[in-house]
Amino acid sequence: MPHAIRLRHPWQCQACDGGARWQRTFNWPAGLIAGESARLVIEGLPPTATVEFNDQSIVEGIADHFDITPTLAPYNRLAIIIAGAEPSDQTECPYDVRLEIVES
């Protein structure tokens, strides 16, 4: 059973080229040890989504989980870019976003 860490507010949303960019930072997951992996899970992504982790694109289109262990750093930045979306001043991301710590 994975240990889940929900990435709730504070998110920032801003206009980007043709859509909206939701962005949030977070630190290294406490308790992550050798033999475990960090999996990023995002539920409800539309097909127009692009996900960036630490300034690297990790997916375009529909997917719901990504192994981020190789690029995990002490300080991390996650961005979800939605083409055609309107920016919002909300601090809650419209998608269910969490880290899952699982045995490798």
C-alpha positions as CSV (number, residue, x, y, z in Angstrom):
1,M,0.0,0.0,0.0
2,P,1.6,3.3,-1.0
3,H,2.0,6.2,1.4
4,A,0.2,9.2,-0.1
5,I,1.2,12.9,0.3
6,R,-1.5,15.2,-1.1
7,L,-0.2,18.3,-2.9
8,R,-3.0,20.8,-1.9
9,H,-2.7,24.6,-1.8
10,P,-0.9,26.8,-2.2
11,W,-0.8,26.6,-6.0
12,Q,-0.3,29.6,-8.3
13,C,-2.1,29.9,-11.5
14,Q,-1.0,32.2,-14.3
15,A,-1.6,32.8,-18.0
16,C,0.8,31.1,-20.3
17,D,1.1,30.8,-24.1
18,G,-2.5,29.9,-25.0
19,G,-3.7,28.6,-21.6
20,A,-3.2,28.4,-17.9
21,R,-0.2,27.2,-15.9
22,W,-0.8,25.8,-12.4
23,Q,2.5,25.7,-10.4
24,R,3.5,24.5,-6.9
25,T,6.8,23.8,-5.1
26,F,7.5,21.1,-2.5
27,N,10.4,19.7,-0.6
28,W,12.0,16.2,-0.7
29,P,9.3,13.8,0.8
30,A,10.2,13.1,4.4
31,G,10.9,9.5,5.0
32,L,11.8,8.5,1.5
33,I,14.5,5.9,1.8
34,A,16.6,3.6,-0.4
35,G,14.5,1.0,-2.0
36,E,11.5,3.3,-2.3
37,S,10.2,5.3,-5.3
38,A,8.3,8.5,-5.5
39,R,5.4,8.4,-7.9
40,L,3.5,11.6,-9.0
41,V,-0.2,10.9,-9.4
42,I,-2.5,13.4,-11.1
43,E,-6.2,12.5,-11.6
44,G,-8.5,14.1,-14.1
45,L,-5.9,15.6,-16.5
46,P,-7.5,16.6,-19.8
47,P,-5.9,15.6,-23.1
48,T,-4.5,19.1,-23.5
49,A,-2.3,18.8,-20.4
50,T,1.4,19.1,-20.2
51,V,3.1,18.2,-16.9
52,E,6.6,19.6,-16.0
53,F,8.7,18.5,-13.1
54,N,11.8,20.5,-12.2
55,D,11.6,22.3,-15.6
56,Q,11.5,19.1,-17.6
57,S,8.4,18.0,-19.5
58,I,7.3,14.5,-18.2
59,V,4.1,14.0,-20.2
60,E,1.9,15.5,-22.8
61,G,-1.6,14.1,-23.1
62,I,-3.5,11.7,-20.8
63,A,-1.6,9.8,-18.1
64,D,-2.2,9.7,-14.4
65,H,1.1,8.6,-12.7
66,F,4.8,9.3,-13.3
67,D,7.9,8.0,-11.6
68,I,9.8,11.1,-10.5
69,T,12.4,9.4,-8.3
70,P,15.3,10.0,-10.8
71,T,14.7,13.8,-10.9
72,L,13.6,14.4,-7.3
73,A,15.6,17.1,-5.6
74,P,15.6,18.7,-2.1
75,Y,13.5,21.5,-3.6
76,N,11.0,20.7,-6.4
77,R,8.7,22.5,-8.8
78,L,5.7,21.0,-10.4
79,A,3.7,22.6,-13.2
80,I,0.5,21.6,-15.0
81,I,-0.1,23.5,-18.2
82,I,-3.6,23.3,-19.7
83,A,-3.9,24.6,-23.3
84,G,-7.1,26.7,-23.8
85,A,-7.8,27.1,-20.1
86,E,-8.4,30.4,-18.4
87,P,-6.1,31.4,-15.5
88,S,-7.6,31.6,-12.1
89,D,-6.8,33.3,-8.8
90,Q,-7.6,30.2,-6.8
91,T,-4.9,28.6,-4.7
92,E,-6.4,25.1,-5.1
93,C,-5.4,23.1,-8.2
94,P,-8.5,21.8,-10.1
95,Y,-6.9,18.3,-10.2
96,D,-6.3,15.7,-7.5
97,V,-2.4,15.7,-7.2
98,R,-0.4,13.6,-4.8
99,L,2.9,11.9,-4.3
100,E,2.9,8.2,-3.6
101,I,5.9,6.6,-1.9
102,V,6.1,2.9,-3.0
103,E,8.6,0.1,-2.6
104,S,10.7,-0.2,-5.7
